Each structure stands twice: as structure tokens, then as C-alpha cells.
Amino acid sequence: MTQPCFATHEVFNQSPPFEDVDLFTADRPLVEAVKANGGAAAEQELSAFGKHWGSAAMAERGRVANENTPKLRTFDSKGNRRDQVEFHPAYHELMAHSAHAGVHNSTWTADGKPAGGAAEVIRAAKFYIAAQVETGHLCPITMTRASVAALALQPDLLSRVMPVLSTTSYDPAFAPWREKRGMTLGMGMTEKQGGTDVRANMSRAARDGNAYRITGHKWFMSAPMCDAFLVLAQAEGGLTCFFMPRFAPDGSVNAIQFQRLKDKLGNRSNASSEVEFVGAYAEAVGEEGKGIRTIIQMVQLTRQDCAIASVGLMRSGLAHALHHARHRSVFQKHLADQPLMQAVLSDMALHVEASVALVMRLCRAFDRTPHDPAEAAHMRLLTPAIKYWICKSAPGFLYEAMECLGGNGYVEEGILARHYRESPVNAIWEGSGNVMCLDVLRALSREPEAAMAVLQALAAETKGLSGAGEAIAFIDKTFRRADGERVARLAVERLALLAAAAALNGVSPRHAELFGATRLATNHASMYGAVELESGDVRGLLERALP
């Protein structure tokens, strides 16, 4: 008997998967921003990284790692406390590929000194590319890299840790860090009674010989399978930073008891935990009572990565939207040829291009900070402003990218729904928007002359751009107001936009002028595409975004 055929359609007018692409060379704004900030010599290295991370295999690892979320195994089969987190193999593979490329340590020498040259710029390009594929695993990568800045205040500890941390091996074994081929570090700062206000921490550290025993809790402790953590606790001399390993020196599992894993909106491949310390072994990092000063060395670097990751997410959203629009036809024309869609995509492309230029310029400041006071001032004033603007713009941008794909963008089979859920964490983690604005005000009050020099440099770098002069005047006037905190968001956003225009002017002056005209000379409309760009500029932006 002949079986009926129920096939009623064939699949056409759909875009092919956006994979097996070189995520570096296909991104002309990135290539030019890396070159403009000293990283031209690494183009081959970055292209190889871009091809690898742009492969279908890496995209699949990212999907699987997020669909198979971490699980907490509190006890073993015999009832022994273990507090292990179990990950899907795809997560470990992502970690291994990032570690192999040095994304977790390449800005440091083997003895924990700044690597110099364009190490920050080159590493940032890799971080930005990896974020387009899978962002969750980058949390421990970020913290590991940033922890070296804090550990530097405890040279004896740094000298013991660096031989393991400085390798390009990833070792997921649950074992003491001294016995491993490579290691990762996490951090635990936040407690129930005070997130931003870490001085309200109630965890207590009691001396135990040359070490300490910590009793208390952390409401958020990220990446609980890291080999050690930097945590804050109250010692006799005040709030202090501590190095807390997963295993005590005698080889026993340290008294770090995970209560549960957080059920998060995004960042689902990565584990975040609530934890109790029950006399956990730890070593001091820096002086007692100087915990904030110690940990802030790490925080600046994690904030930098928040901004880089957010630009990577937006770049991926733009690339997927543009790729889809070039293959999808509606009303007898490709979507990418429809005037309204061109207006949306080119406006989005301009936003990403400015953001890429901005973070790469910031990374150049990080590279030069150790030997250039002007660059150090640039880094201190602009890191919180850049994190504020870039990270807070990502969710809305990614929504727009999803809409470019219509229903295809909204379903979980595609990557944009995951990107959208991922995007808010970078604005929330390491200081929310208000905290970033307060940090800009703090930098202005502590170093007014250095901050004014940064503004003067931005004025020189944006001279002649539409709206730049007015922006400088507005920023200067607003920051001098007695009620400056009340209007800080206005001034900080304007400062970030001005810095973006300056950075873009060093890469693509024509697009810097477009950015100034649409963002500085007037308030940018709340919807992408609600600007008027010349057809030649539209074509140029889209061709640069994705050839």
C-alpha cells in the first residue's frame, strides 16, 4: 500500500547558518581599530583565532554548553561533603580553547608583570571574538586574568601562583592548585546585606598562624569550580582581601560549602553560587584593612572586560542581522536592499563601529598606563563611563537585532535569544549604572587636574566634529554643578559618546563625523534607524560591518 506523503513545503528564502567565517577579517572596524591602537603585528594570530572561533564546531559547543547547565553535587555517594559543580564537556572545551589562546593570562608576563606592547589590545580582540560565540565561560577567564593585579600586592603569593596561572593549559581536575597544569580564579565579594556596599560585609577572618580562618557567607560567588577565590572579610585590622583555595594546604577540601547555584536569566553555561565559609582556610592579600584598595586593582580589569564582552555581543547581533537580511527576500527584494532595513542596519553598524573603536582605545590606555600618566588618567576616568554606556546599550541593541530576523530571532534555536538574555549581566556585574556614574564623579574629585587634562585631550581629538564642542561644554558645566550626582547620568553618557567619537576619529574620520552628527549634535532617537544617512554612507557602513 502506498504511503501518503505529508511533505507540504520545501525550505527556501531562509539564510544559511552564519558560521565557518573568520570573525576577525570579516570585521573591518575591528581590524582597523586593532591596527590604530598598536596591534597590527598580531593580524595573522587574530585571523587564526577568528577562523577557529567562527567555526561551526565552536558555535555548537556554545549552544550545548548553555542547554546543559551546571549541576551542584554537594555530597559524594558515601555522604562526604564535596561541593563540586559538574559541567557539560562542551563548557570545558570552551575553557580549554580560551586558555590555549592565553585569553586568561596573556596581558601578564610569567612572573606577573604587565606584558607591555599591545598585549591588552590583542587580548581584547580575542575576548571580543569569543564573546560572539559563548560569553558565559568568559566569566572565570576574566576573573583569572584580573586577579593577577590584586595578587601583585602580595608578591610572595604571586610568585607561588604564577607558575601555574601563567600556562596556557586548562585543567578541570578537582585537585589542589599546586598540582595542576593550569588554574583559574574566581571572586566572592557580595553578601546578602550589601552588594555594592562591600564595607557592610559580615564575614569574619580570624588569624591561624600565618594564615586565617574565614567564617561567613557570600550571596554571589562566581565560578565556584575555580581553583581559588579572592574574597573580602573583616579581619582585626578591618576589611581585608583574601586568597581562598578550594583545597587547604594539607590536601583536604577547604570548608567552602555551596548552598545552591543561582538560577540566572542568562550566563547559564557559567555557575554562580551562594556559599557559606565554615572556618575556611585563606591567606591575606595586601594589608589588613586595605581590602577595597587591593580588590579595586582587579575590578578595573573586570569592568574593562564587561565593556568588551558587551561590544562582542552587539557585534554578533549586527552580523547575524545583516547576514539574514542579505539572504531573506520580502516584497520581491532582499531585506538588505529595503530602504528602511538599510537605515536600521547602518545605524546599528555605526553604533558598533564606534563601540569597537572606543574599547580598543581604552585597552591601549591599559597597555600604556604603567609608564604614561596621561594614559593612566584616561583609564581611570573613562573605564566606568565606557562600561556604563556600552553595557547599558547592549540589551536594546540586541532586541533590535532579534527583530531584524523576525520570529527566527526570537526562538532558542538561534543565538540571538541567548545573546539577549546574556546582555544585562555586564551592566549589573562589577558596578551597576549608578555606581559607574559615582565612580566617574569620584575620579573627578580626587584628580581634578588629571581629569580635566583627559577632557582637553578629547576636545582636541574631536575638534571639528559635529556636536563635539557643545558636548565638551555640557560635560564641563554639568560636572561642576553642586548637585552633580543628581544629573551624573546625563554627563557620563555624554562623556562616553565624546570618547567614542574621539576613538572613532582615529580609525575612520568620516564615520566619526556621522557619529557626532547623530549622537552629539542631537539626541539620538530611541529607535535605531530613526536617523537620516546618505546612501553612500549607508553602503559604506554595511560593507565595513560584513563584506
Summary of the structure (lengths in Angstrom):
residues: 547
radius of gyration: 23.8
end to end distance: 53.0
largest distance: 89.1
contacts: 1947
relative contact order: 0.10
helix: 54%
strand: 15%
